[in-house]
Amino acid sequence: MKWLPVTSLLVVLAAAVVSGVQVARQAHDVRELHAALQDVQHRQDELMSEYTRLLLERSALSAYQNIERVAVTELAMTFPEQVERIAP
């Protein structure tokens, strides 16, 4: 009967140690996940900035003045002298 309190105390102590290790491991995992989340959010912000810049560039390139400039200078296109309307 003398061993019962000592055994119970050892079981409770072992359970407390295991529980403490699990809490520490869980806290470490949460910190790692939070750091990964911050990295992903930072990358998303960078990609959104690049996307915005690309949208601005696309709208600038599709402006009428730019299209006309490219047609004349790079493609050597000219407006026809006579324009005829063809009836359907």
Steps between C-alpha positions, in 0.01 A plus 500: 500500500793735550579492128159623389551869592852502353381335178208741472733793554736373227210451257371851565852643466557314173165621367590859593837472323343351186230767504761776535701365206186483287408859588850619408492310170154638418612857574802451273278367220267798536795742477628325186155509339463868585838577342402304188170689483681833519734393219207398281315825573811701413533311170130562429552873557794500259300314235204739539735796451645341187149422371396863551809623313428258215139620475622860476754404235236312301262794507781734393598273213143465381442875488402625154806726467736214574327265257521761227868565574584128484302459178682786329854461635542127553258350247530771232123522468334800343144617477357434151461797264150404396253325724213322328194379678389155401129439538391168651 
